[in-house]
Amino acid sequence: MSAPDFRDPIGRIRLVGMVEAVSFLILIGCSVAKRVADMPLGVKVFGPIHGALFMLLLYLIFQAWGDRLLTKRQAVLAGVMSIVPFGPFWMDRRLAETATQSGDSVD
């Protein structure tokens, strides 16, 4: 599996998906800290960051589908995986495999 290329629309989805997934994990940690240690600042900071990354990811998925770089099935699956915890990690793997099998373009 290769590293995502930000110049490629699918690479942007992969990269933003990874960052969004990591921001979700950080947000979970901040949520625990908020409940256990009464430290709400982390959620106030990472909540909007995670939300913006999530919206950017959905936009990139929709854009790639509109440009016919993703099939409808792939776009829907990527959208669903962006909601599931650890889904973007799985999505990255699938997009990388698909790009490799089809000669660096997703069919």
C-alpha positions in Angstrom: 0.0 0.0 0.0 1.4 3.3 -1.0 1.3 6.7 0.8 -1.6 8.9 -0.4 -0.7 11.6 -2.9 -2.5 14.9 -2.1 -2.4 15.9 -5.8 -4.7 13.0 -6.6 -8.4 13.3 -5.7 -8.4 9.7 -4.3 -5.2 10.5 -2.4 -6.9 13.5 -0.8 -9.7 11.3 0.3 -7.3 8.9 1.8 -5.2 11.5 3.5 -8.1 13.5 5.0 -9.7 10.2 6.0 -6.6 9.3 8.0 -6.4 12.7 9.7 -10.2 12.6 10.4 -9.9 9.1 11.9 -7.0 10.2 14.2 -9.0 13.3 15.2 -11.9 11.1 16.2 -9.6 9.0 18.4 -8.2 12.2 20.0 -11.8 13.4 20.5 -12.7 10.1 22.3 -9.8 10.6 24.6 -10.9 14.2 25.3 -14.4 13.0 26.0 -13.1 10.6 28.6 -11.0 13.3 30.1 -14.0 15.6 30.2 -16.1 13.0 32.1 -13.5 11.6 34.4 -11.3 14.6 35.1 -13.7 17.5 34.4 -11.5 18.8 31.6 -13.9 20.1 28.9 -11.3 22.1 27.0 -10.2 19.2 24.8 -13.7 18.6 23.5 -14.2 22.3 22.9 -11.0 22.4 20.8 -11.1 19.0 19.0 -14.9 18.8 18.5 -15.0 21.5 15.9 -11.7 20.3 14.3 -13.1 16.8 14.0 -16.4 18.2 12.6 -14.6 20.3 10.0 -12.5 17.3 8.9 -15.6 15.1 8.7 -17.4 17.6 6.5 -14.2 18.0 4.3 -14.0 14.2 3.9 -17.7 14.0 2.8 -17.1 16.9 0.4 -14.1 15.1 -1.2 -16.0 11.9 -1.5 -18.9 13.6 -3.2 -16.5 15.5 -5.5 -14.7 12.3 -6.5 -18.0 10.6 -7.2 -19.1 13.6 -9.3 -15.9 13.5 -11.3 -16.5 9.7 -11.8 -13.4 8.7 -10.0 -15.5 6.6 -7.6 -18.5 4.5 -8.4 -21.8 5.2 -6.6 -21.2 2.0 -4.5 -17.6 3.1 -3.6 -18.9 6.6 -2.7 -21.7 5.3 -0.5 -19.3 2.8 1.2 -16.7 5.5 1.8 -19.5 7.8 3.3 -20.7 5.0 5.6 -17.1 4.1 6.6 -16.5 7.8 7.5 -19.2 7.4 10.2 -18.0 4.0 11.6 -15.2 4.2 14.2 -12.0 3.0 12.5 -13.8 3.0 9.2 -11.5 5.5 7.5 -8.6 3.2 8.1 -10.5 0.4 6.3 -11.5 2.8 3.6 -7.9 3.9 3.0 -6.9 0.3 2.6 -9.7 -0.4 0.1 -9.0 2.7 -1.9 -5.3 2.0 -2.1 -5.9 -1.6 -3.2 -8.4 -0.5 -5.9 -6.0 2.2 -7.2 -3.2 -0.3 -7.4 -5.3 -3.0 -9.1 -6.6 -0.5 -11.8 -3.3 1.2 -12.5 -3.5 4.1 -10.1 -7.1 5.1 -10.9 -10.2 4.0 -9.0 -12.9 2.6 -11.2 
